[in-house]
């Protein structure tokens, strides 16, 4: 398993988002002619740029060491047949109980890891 190293874990916040309610926190590049952030003055917030990107080998890799792939039907599992060592299946939230059970059973046959395989599959207990 590859050790995942993130260059920057906190988000880039928009300049003056802490000062004004009308300015949201999501990043926007400053474009003003006098902007101290755009001019990269000392003591100002950092601007997002390509140098903060993570390593290509660990990009989109989850802590379990696998990349996640969304599955909505049983047929989608065939796409992971040759990639079961690097990718894991994630069943979509809109998938029903019968389809979910079929996907989990088929994934066991194909030896594909399902991240949320136990979700929404409750076994009813006999009350006596």
Secondary structure as GFF3:
##gff-version 3
##sequence-region A 1 128
A	DSSP	three_ten_helix	50	52	.	.	.	ID=ss1
A	DSSP	beta_strand	67	71	.	.	.	ID=ss2
A	DSSP	three_ten_helix	74	80	.	.	.	ID=ss3
A	DSSP	beta_strand	87	91	.	.	.	ID=ss4
A	DSSP	alpha_helix	97	110	.	.	.	ID=ss5
###
